[in-house]
Amino acid sequence: MIGATNYAAIIRPVQILVMVVVVLFFARVMRVALLESRPLESDRAPRERGRRRGSRWALEIVEPPALEGERYEVESQVVVGRAHECDVSLLDNFLSSRHARFVADGGDLAVEDLGSTNGTYVNQELITGRATLHRGDKVQVGGVLFEVVR
């Protein structure tokens, strides 16, 4: 039988070793999670500019600051999302692959959510279906905030 002093001398280093292994494991998990959540330079989606000049309606990015001022003309329709097939493809973890569609029709501009996970907001209100837009309206899709300009 092991005496109390011998037991503590054996168990204490084992406890410390287990704690060190647990801390190192979680540090490794956090490192991998951070590296995987950042897009690689080669995976960056090209920022598309508007289709042509002279369109009545445009969307201008207000947030995030890294994209502020980017402007996208809406000639007939523009689909925004993460997918490369979208008219405006943006790298944002809160965007769905095909998040929202902006439609210019007969002088009016409207936006419709395409079944996105995080929803589409017009002037901070969640929309369902299609919403008519006016100059100065703010439209949020994921972490991107657009202002409607003419």
TILO-111034 format. One line per 4 residues: number of its first residue (from 0); for each residue x, y, z of C-alpha. Coordinates in pm, 1 decimal, padded with zeros to 6 digits, m for minus. Layout:
<sites>
NUM = X/Y/Z; ... .
</sites>
This chain:
<sites>
0 = 00000.0/00000.0/00000.0; 00122.8/00346.5/m00089.9; 00163.1/00592.6/00191.6; m00011.5/00932.3/00181.8 .
4 = 00312.0/01119.4/00112.9; 00411.1/00886.1/m00169.8; 00060.4/00907.0/m00320.4; 00072.0/01289.4/m00331.1 .
8 = 00422.9/01282.4/m00476.5; 00306.2/01060.0/m00763.3; m00039.8/01204.2/m00832.6; 00048.9/01576.1/m00822.7 .
12 = 00285.6/01565.3/m01125.5; 00030.3/01355.8/m01316.7; m00241.5/01615.4/m01244.4; m00014.8/01896.3/m01365.5 .
16 = 00075.7/01700.6/m01678.7; m00292.5/01640.1/m01760.2; m00370.9/02011.4/m01715.7; m00081.7/02111.1/m01943.9 .
20 = m00201.6/01866.2/m02211.4; m00558.5/02003.0/m02188.7; m00439.2/02364.4/m02218.5; m00216.0/02278.9/m02516.5 .
24 = m00504.6/02093.6/m02682.4; m00739.7/02392.2/m02652.6; m00468.0/02630.9/m02770.6; m00420.1/02413.7/m03079.5 .
28 = m00796.8/02400.2/m03145.1; m00823.3/02780.6/m03120.1; m00526.1/02826.9/m03354.2; m00677.5/02596.9/m03616.3 .
32 = m01019.0/02762.6/m03582.6; m00867.2/03108.0/m03636.4; m00662.2/02995.1/m03935.5; m00957.1/02817.0/m04097.2 .
36 = m01194.2/03111.7/m04052.7; m00961.5/03352.2/m04238.9; m00983.1/03342.5/m04618.2; m00664.7/03273.3/m04808.3 .
40 = m00542.0/03541.7/m05046.8; m00593.1/03300.3/m05336.8; m00956.1/03243.1/m05232.0; m01049.8/03608.4/m05216.8 .
44 = m01347.7/03681.9/m05434.4; m01279.6/03955.8/m05683.6; m01469.8/04273.1/m05611.1; m01698.0/04342.3/m05897.1 .
48 = m01786.4/04688.4/m06004.4; m02120.6/04784.9/m06151.6; m02219.7/04660.3/m06494.0; m02246.5/04996.5/m06672.5 .
52 = m02254.9/05359.8/m06597.8; m02573.5/05563.9/m06628.0; m02802.3/05330.6/m06433.4; m03061.3/05502.9/m06218.8 .
56 = m02999.2/05293.1/m05909.6; m02680.5/05188.6/m05733.8; m02576.9/05026.2/m05407.7; m02287.4/05178.5/m05217.7 .
60 = m02118.2/04993.1/m04933.7; m02117.3/05184.6/m04605.3; m01980.8/04904.7/m04383.0; m01741.8/04730.2/m04332.5 .
64 = m01480.5/05006.2/m04354.8; m01253.2/04790.0/m04573.3; m01519.3/04794.2/m04848.3; m01660.8/05141.4/m04784.1 .
68 = m01732.0/05334.2/m05102.7; m01759.7/05030.5/m05331.8; m02046.0/05100.8/m05569.7; m02257.2/04854.5/m05767.9 .
72 = m02493.5/04970.4/m06041.8; m02831.6/04795.9/m06058.8; m02930.2/04780.4/m06425.9; m03199.4/04513.9/m06399.8 .
76 = m03108.4/04279.7/m06113.9; m02812.5/04213.3/m05886.4; m02772.4/03904.2/m05667.6; m02554.1/03946.5/m05357.8 .
80 = m02394.7/03655.7/m05172.1; m02079.4/03457.8/m05105.2; m02102.0/03235.9/m05413.9; m01873.1/03324.1/m05703.8 .
84 = m02174.4/03303.8/m05937.0; m02338.9/03602.8/m05766.4; m02327.5/03941.3/m05939.0; m02172.9/04081.3/m05620.7 .
88 = m01965.4/03812.4/m05449.2; m01839.2/03914.3/m05104.8; m01640.6/03722.0/m04845.6; m01848.7/03758.0/m04531.3 .
92 = m01918.4/03471.6/m04292.6; m02266.9/03609.5/m04222.1; m02371.9/03610.8/m04589.3; m02549.6/03314.3/m04742.3 .
96 = m02430.4/03176.7/m05075.5; m02716.4/03357.9/m05250.4; m02837.1/03606.7/m04990.3; m03051.2/03874.9/m05157.3 .
100 = m03163.6/04000.7/m05497.8; m03197.5/04369.2/m05589.9; m03435.4/04431.9/m05880.9; m03473.7/04757.1/m06077.6 .
104 = m03809.0/04753.3/m06252.9; m03987.2/05045.3/m06415.9; m03799.3/05310.8/m06220.9; m03845.8/05133.6/m05886.9 .
108 = m03587.3/04939.0/m05689.4; m03675.9/04644.8/m05468.0; m03488.8/04388.6/m05261.7; m03590.9/04035.7/m05176.7 .
112 = m03431.5/03790.2/m04940.2; m03341.5/03460.5/m05107.9; m03397.8/03242.7/m04801.1; m03080.3/03353.9/m04625.9 .
116 = m02991.2/03226.4/m04281.7; m02938.1/03569.1/m04122.5; m03207.2/03761.3/m04308.8; m03207.4/04089.4/m04498.3 .
120 = m03274.2/04418.9/m04321.7; m03401.5/04746.7/m04466.8; m03345.1/05041.7/m04233.4; m03280.9/04794.6/m03948.0 .
124 = m03608.5/04605.5/m04001.1; m03612.3/04241.5/m04108.6; m03794.6/04198.5/m04438.1; m04004.7/03906.0/m04549.2 .
128 = m04065.4/03875.5/m04917.9; m03997.7/04180.3/m05132.3; m03945.6/04538.5/m05011.2; m03947.8/04856.4/m05221.0 .
132 = m03641.9/05075.6/m05169.4; m03594.5/05451.0/m05182.3; m03286.6/05668.6/m05213.9; m03099.3/05677.9/m04883.1 .
136 = m03237.8/05347.4/m04753.2; m02987.4/05126.5/m04573.7; m02991.1/04755.7/m04661.0; m02798.1/04507.1/m04448.1 .
140 = m02707.2/04163.9/m04580.3; m02484.3/03966.9/m04345.8; m02217.5/04201.2/m04213.4; m02239.3/04432.1/m04516.5 .
144 = m02439.9/04754.8/m04509.4; m02541.9/04912.7/m04841.0; m02690.3/05256.3/m04899.7; m02929.4/05298.0/m05191.7 .
148 = m02812.5/05583.0/m05416.5; m02937.8/05732.1/m05741.6 .
</sites>
